[in-house]
Every structure is written in structure tokens, then in C-alpha cells.
Amino acid sequence: MGQAIHIFKKDVRHLRFEIAIAITVAALFAFIETKHALWPVDLVNSRTLTSYLALLLLPVAWWMLIGRVVHDEALPGDRQFWLTRPYSWRSLLGAKLLFILAFVNLPMLIAQMVIVHAYGFSLGAELVGLVWSQVLLTIVFVLPILAISALTDGFVQLIAGSLTPCVIALAVFGLSVNFKPQFMLFGIAGGFANGHDWVRTYLIYLIITVAASAILFWQYSRRRTAIGRSFAAAAWILVGMVVYFISWNAASKIDYALSRTQIDISSVRLVSDLGAERRPAGFRQGGDYVGVHVPLQFAGLPSGTRTRIENLSMTFQVPDGTTWIADGFSWENPDPPDKQIFVQSGFFGAAYLTHNDVPVKIHGTIDLTVYGNPHTTQIPFGERSVPVAHVGLCSANENPNRQNDYFLVCNSAFRAPTALVSYRFVQPDEKSNDTNSLPMRNVSVPVRGELGVSALMNPQSMSFSPFPANLRISPVSQDFRHSWSPTPWDHAVVETLEPVGHVRFDFDIDLGKVPMYRSNNNEKIRP
């Protein structure tokens, strides 16, 4: 232990400039976030260039500090000066880990505590989320760079070792037939956090943890870099296999097995045989795309529940076995639950169907989540924050510079809300059925409140993860709603619906010999 402290003190003296940079960036980040919490001047544009710059500089400062402290006693090779000293590998590894805990994790822990307290959250109530957030930040931002630094002897190799797997992954994805760059970027940015994707995310976290720990143990105890780099390559391959082979269906099955159904949903069924409502397929003249509208309806739902389609897959097949995979979907979640909905999809088979007068069959799978246990919380206008179950703290205020201009802000600590959330403003008499729709930042699903007042749901940020924190550098996420009305509002209302059960339906629909139309002039081209 004494030797580890001696090495730790030596690193602090040698890297005092890098330490000062990392702590300064963490302090700047805490100051910016706290300032926004205490003086929310512009809620619509809450993220300024300075705040984004701080979010970017934090991991850069961490990676610079980690690389420098590990490379002070570089492990690859046998000509380093430190090898002539009687260093125990346990003391050396312990000193490096202590250094990272002291100047990476501890400043970030303090910064998050200050930010969460500034937003009005109780540190005691949020302790579990605070600790788990530190675990996730360590797994994603510390362990990979720590392991790569142990396999390299300088910053040039460190940068090359960090970028090479990313370039290879981009090339592999780029060669994929169904590659869509925007989907890849959204997946990386979101960390596969939405819906059932937390299963894949935590499998990746597990691989990173095991691989990085094995590499550090091997390198510090044996210093056989070639084998350590083989560990790293194998870990990257496993991560790629998780991303590529663990599909949404597999992730949802695992999540269904782990989740608990709170109500009886055995009577819920999917109705797909709606005969007369079947719509024709059509394609644009000169193209090969066939657009299809598929009518569906859910029946047998328990009273007081709502549904949301989490995932949908469909294939189109003709009698000779020719099959097309659906090219994307769009749908509107049912409101009320028993309302008939239309799923819009399509496939690239117009040329085939134009020359072959054959029937088309659809095979599909729907993952449906049933939501219940509604809870309503009134938010009076004023500065006071009101706790909302499964969301966090919400407050509503009137714009002092504009009459009848109101806004509602809900803050969530360490993770997204664990329920579907709807927001609405209520007039004093509570009799009006016509209110201003609140703007949503993502795809929205219209719902109806108990008083008949229209509201909107935000389904995109929902995650079924059972863990108390998501991977976020900023510990508090914010949801903002704004409304102006010719007549004043009395208060705001936040309504939540918890996920109470999941169900999967397989369905087959015989479209028959679907009439084909040119979409530009509605001309029938096949009887």
C-alpha cells in the first residue's frame, strides 16, 4: 500500500497541469448546469454552445488524463526506465486506479451532486441513481481508454488504437445492404436506451467490463502486449456480434422474460381480418416501390388501459416463394384503444407484381405494450416544484413578459421517465374541450384526459430498463412544454401511465390479388 501511495504522489506531481485541466472542466460543467437550474432564462433554448462544449470537453479531458497517467509507466516493451525500479505490479495498478478515482470519478461525482441538488432533488432519494450513473460513466468513458492505454506506449498509438475499431465498424456497416447512416448515429447517440434496447446495451457494458478488466490484469501482471491486444480484438468482435445478431425481437423476448405483468392481458387479441377496410396497394409510375395500408385493431383490453406499438416487422410473399421485407413503417397508436389503425408500409416489388397477377400474403409480428395505473398530478403556476411519480420534479409558470403565455418544465434525474407522460393546461372552468396542443420534440401520440381535454404523449424517450440510471454525462434531463391561449389557464396537469404488460402477436393477412394504381394519377394498371 505504501508503494502505491508513493507512485500516486509521483503521478500527482508530474501531471498537475493535466489534473488542473480535468478539474477545471468538471467545475465549469457543474457551474453551467447549476446556473441553468437556478436561473432558467431561456427554457426553449436551454442548451447553449457553452454547455455543449463542456459536455464535449469532459470526456476529452478524462481520456487525456488517463492516457498520460498510464503512459508514465508504459507497459509494452522492456526498455522503460521504470522497470529498473522495484515496483510491484499490484502497487502500480492500484496507484493508477486510485489516481483515476481521485481526479476523474470524484470530481464528476461532486459535480453531479451539486447539479442534482440545484434542481431541487433530494440527494438521499437519488443516491442509487447517482452511484449507478458513476458505474456507467466508468464502464463507457474510463475502462476502454484505460485498457487501450495499457496496450500502447504513447498518444499516437492510443489514438490509432481508439479510432481503428471505429473505422472498421463503419466500413462493415457501410457494406450492409440495409445500412442507414442516420440510424447508426441515432443508435450511438442514444446508447440503445429506448424500449427494449437496454438489453443489448447492458450486454455491451458487460463485455467492456470483462474485457477491460482482463486486459488490465494481464498487462500489469505479465506485460504480454500481443495477447492483450488479442483480448481487445475479441472484445470488439463480441460487441459487433451483439449489435448485429441481438435483434429487437431477441432483446424484447429477454425483456419480457424479466418483466412482471401487473394485470391480466390474456384476453387481448389482434384483429386483422377487416375485409371491407382493405386499401389498395400503389406505386409511383416508373418506380418499383409498392405502398400498402394494412388495417389492424386490438380488442379485449382491460378497462382504463392504453396500448402502444413498440415494434413491428412484416414480410410480403407470393405463391412461388418470392419474399420481400418491409421497407420501414409508419402508424398512429390507437386512441381510444379499440380504434382501428392503419399501418403504412411497402416493398420493392412493383415490377414483379405488374407482370405476375398473383396474390400477396403478409406475415407480421407486433410487439405491444399495455399501459395502465393512470396517475394525475396538478401543477399550480408558481416557482414551487411538484414531485411527479415516475417523472421527477415539475413546475409551471407564466411568462412575465407576455400575457397568457405559460410554460411547464419537468426535470428527471439520471434516467428518462419510467412511464408514458402527457401534459395539458387546464382552464378555470375545466369545461373546454378545445385547448392548445403542446409542442412535442418527438413523434407524438394523441390521448384524451379524463376531462376530455386534449393532450399529447411523448413515446420516444421511454425505456424499460430496470436500472436506476441511464448513460448520461448531464445528470438531469428536461422536458419543456409551452402554450399560449386567449384566455388564461388555471393550472397544468401531468398524467402518467405505467407499463403493466407486454404482448406479442403474429399475424397473417391475405391481400389477394391487390389492385395496382399509379400514385401520380390514380390510374388502375392491373385489374
N, C-alpha and C positions, 0 to 999 in steps of 0.2 A: 504493500500500500504506500509506503514511504517513497519508493521509487516512482510509482505512478504520479504522486503529487509533485515530485521533483520534475518529471517530464512535463506535467501540466503547467507548472510555473514557468518553465523554459519556453513553452509554446505561447503563453500569455505575453511574456516579454518580447518575443520575436514577432508576434503577429498583432501587436497592439493597434497598429493602424487599420488592419482589416477588421479587427474586433470593433473599433470605433465606428467604422462604416456600417457594419451589420446592426449594431445597436442604434445608431442614428436613424437608419431606415425604418427599423421597427418602431422607434419613438415617433417618427414622422407619420407613419401609418396610423398609429394609435391616436395621434393628435388630430389628423384629418377625419377619422371616423368618429371620434368623440365630439369634434366641432360640429359635424353634421347632426349628431344625435341631440346636442344641446341647443343648436341654433339652425334648425332646418329652414334655411332661407328659401331655397328653390327645390321643392319636393319633386317637381316634374323632371328636372334635370339634376337629380341628386348626385350622380356620378360625374365628377369633373375630371379634367385632364390630369390634375394633380393626384387625385385618388387612384386613377388607373395607373399612373406612373409609379405610385407607391406599391400597388399590387404587383407590378412587373418587377420592380427593383428588389422586393423582398426575397423571392427565390434566387435571383441572381446573386445577391449578397450572401445568402446561405451557401450556394454552390461554390462561390469564390473562397469563402472561409473554410469550408470542408476540404476542398481540394488543396488549399495551402497547408492546412494542419497535417493532413495525411502525407503529402509530398515532402514535408520536412524530414520525415524518415521514410523515404520511398522504399517500397518492398521489392519490386522487380530488380533482378541483377544481384551481384555480390561485390560491388566495388564502392558501396556507400561508406562514408566515414563513420556513420552511427553504428555500423556492425562491429567496429573495434571496441565499442563500449559494452560493458556487461549489462545490457538491457534484457530483462525478461520479456518475452512476447506478451504475457498476460498483463504486465505493468504497462507496456507500450500501448496495447489495445485499450486497456482501461483508461489510460490518460487521454487518448483520443476521444473516446466516448464521453468522458467527463467534460472535456473541452466543448464538445458539440451540445451536450445538455446545458452547459452553463451559458453559452453565447449564441445558441440557435433556439433551443426549445424554451429556456427560461424567459428570455425577453419576449418571445411570442406569447407565452402563457400569460405574462403580466399584461401585455398589450390587449389580449383578448378579454381578460378580466376587467380592465379599465373600460373597454368599449361596451361590453355587456352591461356593466353597472351604469354607464352613462345613458344607455337606452331604457333603464328602469327595471331591468331584470334582476331577480334575486340570485346572487352567486351560489347560495346554498341549493336552490332549486335547480340551477343549471350546472351543478358540479359534474354530474355524469356526462353531460354533453361536452363540457369543457375538456374533461380528461380524454374522452373518445376522439374529440377533434384533434388533440395533440397526437394521439396514436396514429390517426390517418395522415396528418401532416408529416409525421416521421416516416411512415411507410412510403409515401409518394415522393416527398421532396428531399429526404435525408438519406435513407437507406440506399437507393440506386446510385446516387453520386458518391456516397461513402464506399460502396463496393467497387465502382469503376475507378475511383481514385486509388484504391488498394491494388488495382491491376495495372496501373500506369505509373510512370515516373516523372510526369510533367504535364503542364497545361495543354500542350499540343496534342499529346496522346489522350488526355482527358476529353478534350473537345471532339477528337476523332472517334473515340470510343462511345461518346454520347450520341453523336449525330449519325454514325454509320447504321445502327439498327433502325433508326427512324427513316433513313433514306431507303433502306431495303424494304421496310414495311410499306412505304409509299409506293415503291415500284411494284410490289406484289399486288397491292390494292388497285393500282392503276391498270394492271393487266387483266383484272377481273372484268368479266363481261358486264356485270351489273354495277360497276363502280360509279358512285356519285360523290364527287369531292365534298359537296356541301354536307352530305350525310356523315362522312367521316369526320369533318371538322366539328359538326354539332355533337357527335358522339364523344370526341375527345374533350370538348369544352364541358359537356355535361357529365363526363365521367360515367356514362351509362347509369345515371342516377334515377331516371324516371321509370315508373311502373315496376315491372319485374326485373329490370336490367341490373338491379343491385346484386343479383345472384352472380352474374358474370363479373361485376366489379369486384366483389369480395373474393372470388376465385383468383383474380389477378393480384389482389392485395396479398393473398396467401402465398402465391408463387413468388412475388417480390420479397416477402419477408423471409421465406425459407431459403431462397437462392442467395439473397444478400448476406444473411447470417452465415450460411455455409461458406461463401466466398471469403468473408472476413476471418472466420475461424481458420480456414485452410491457409490463407495468405499469411496471416500473422504467426501461425504455428509452424508452417512448412515452407512458405515463400516459394512455392512452385507455381509460377505465374501461368504457364501453359495450361495446366489442369484447371486453375481458377478461371481462366478465360473460357475454357470449355463449359464450365458451370454456367457462366454468364450467357453463352450462346444457347445452351439448352434451355435456360430460363426464358430467353426471348422467344424461342420456338414454342414453348409451352404457352406463353402469353398469346402468341399468334393463333395457336390452336384453340384457345378458349374463345377468342374473338370470332374466329371463323366457324368453329364447329358447335359451340354452345349457342344454339339459335334461341329466338324468342320463345318458341314452343318448349324447348328443353328448360329454359330459365323459368317459365311460368309453371311448368309441372313441378319443379323443385319448390317454388314459392307456394304453390297450392298445398303441397305435402306438409310444409312447415306452418302454414297459416291455419287459424282456427275459425271455423264457420260459426257465427253467432246466432243465426236464425235458420229456420228450415226453408231451404230453397229447392227442395226436391221436386216441387210441383212446377217450377219454372221450365218453360219449353219454348222452342223456336218454331215459329210458323213461317214456312217458306212457300207453301202452295197457295198463292193468292191469285191464281189464274187470270182473272179479268184485268188485274192491275199490271200485267206484264207489259213492259215497254219494248219497242223495237231497238235493235242494235243499229248503229250507223257509223259511217266512216267518211272522212273528207275525200273528195274526188282527187284521184292521183296518189293517195296515200295508202298505207297498209294497216292503219290502226282501226280497230273495231271498238266502239264505245258501247257499254252495256249498263243498263239500270236494273238492279236486282231488288225486288221488294221483299222486305223481311218484317217480322213482327214478333215481339216477345209477349208471352202470355203466362198467367199463373203466378205473377209476382205478389209477394205478401204486401198487405196494406202499409202505406207510409214509406215505401222504398222507391228508389230510383235506380236506373241502370246506366252503365257507361261501357261502350265497347273499347276494350284495351288493345286488342289486336285482331286482325282479320287476314286470312290468306285464302286465295281461290286459284283453281286451275280450270281451264276450259279444254274439253276433249270432244273429238268426233269419233264415229264408229270405227274408222280404220286405225285408231290408236294415236293419231296426231294430237299432241297436247301443247297448250300454251300456258305460260304462267302469267298471272295478272300483273299488269304494269302499274302498280300503285292503286290507291283507293281514296275515296272521299265519301264521308257520310255525316249525318247530323244525328247525334244521340237522341233517343226518343224522349219526348216530353209532351204529354204525360207518358208514363212507362208503357202503356198498351198502344201507343200511337204507331201506325205503320211507318216504316222508314224505307228509304231507297239508298242502296249502296251503289255508287257510281265507280265503275272500273273499266278495264279494257285490255286488249291484247293485240299483237301484231299478226293478224291472220285474215285480213280483208281479202287479199289476193286469192288465198286458198278458198274461202267461202264463196267468193264470186264465181269461181269456176267449178265448185263442187256443191251441189244442192243437197246438203246433208244436215241432220240435226246436231245441235250443240248441247252438251251437258256441262253443268258446273259442279265441281266438288269444292267445298269450302269448310273452313274452321273459324269459329268465332270464340274469342276469349272475352267473357262478360264479367264485370264486377257489379255486384249489387250493393247499394249504399242505403243505410238506414240510420236509426238513432238520431233524428234531427235535433239540433240544439240551436236556439236563437239567443243572441246577446245584443242588448241595446247599448249603443254608444252615444252618450249625450255630447253635445257640442261643448267644447272647452278644452283646457290643457291636460286634463286628467286622462291617464291611460287606463284602459279597462282590460283585465285578463280575459282571453277568449280560449276556451279549451281546444286543444289540437292546433292552435294557430300561434298564439303568443300574446302580445300586447297591442291593442288597437286604440286609436284616438281619432276624434273628428273635430274639425274646426271650420269656422267661417273666414273667408278671405277678408281681412280688414280693409283692403283697398278696392273691393268690388262687392256691391250688394248682391245678396242671394247667390254667392259663389262659395261652394263648400268643397271640402276635401276630406277623405278618410285614409288613414295610414295604418297598416298592420305590420308589426315587426315580429319576425320569427328568429329565435336564437338557435344557431348551429345546424338546423335542418329545416327543410321545407315543411309546410303544414302537413299533418298526417290525416287530413280529411279534405273532402271537396268543400270549397268555400264559396259562398255567394255574398254579394254586398248590395245594399239598397239604401236609399234615403227615403224617409217617411214624412209625409205632410202632417200637419197638426190634427186634421180630422180623420186621417188614416182611411179615407173613403175613396181616394182617387186610384183608378186602375191604370193611369197613364203617367208614368214617371220617365225621367230621362235615363236612358241606358248608360251604364257606367262603362267607360272605355277599358278594354282589356288588352294586355300586351301579347296575349297568345290566342290560339283558337278558342272560341268561347261557345258554351252550350247554354241556350236559354232555359231558365227554370221559372217556376211560379212559387211565390211565397204563400204562406197560409192566408194572408190578407188579400191575395190576388194581385200583389204588386210585382211588376216585372223586375227581374234581376238577371245577372249573368254569372255563369260559373267559369272557373279557370282550371281546366283539367290538365294542363301541360306540366305543371310543377309537382304533380302528385307522385310520390314514391311509396312503395310498400315495404321498404327496408325496415326491419325491426330494430335497427341500431339507433342510438340517440343522437347521432350527428352525421352530416354529410361532409364530403370533402370540400371545404371552403376555407380560403385564407381569411376573408372577412367573416367574423362570427355571426353577424346579423344580416338577414335578408329582409327586404322591404317590399311591400305591396301597396301601391298608391291608386286611389280612385278619386275622380273629380266629377262634379256635377254643378250645373247652373240651371236655375229654374226661375220663371217669372214670379212664382210665389215662394215664400220661404219654407225651408224644410224644418221639421221639428227635431229630428234626431236621425242617426244612422243605425242600421241593423246589420249584423254579421251572422249568417246562418251556415252551419256546418253539417255535413253528412259523413258518417264514418263508413269505411268499407266493412261490410258484415258477411260477405261471402263471395266466392268466385265460382264460376261455372263455365264449362267449355262445351260448345255444340259443334258437331259435324253435320253438315247438311249437303244434300244433293238436289239440284234443280235441273229439270229437263226443259231447256228453252225451245226445243223443237227446231223446225226449220225457220230460223229467225229471219223476218223480212229485213232486207238491206236497203238503206237510203243514203243518198248523197247528202252530207250535212250542210252543203252550201246552198242547195235549192230544194231540199226535201223530196227529191225525185226518187221513186222506188226503182231499184235496179235489179231486184230479184223478187219474184212473186212469193 
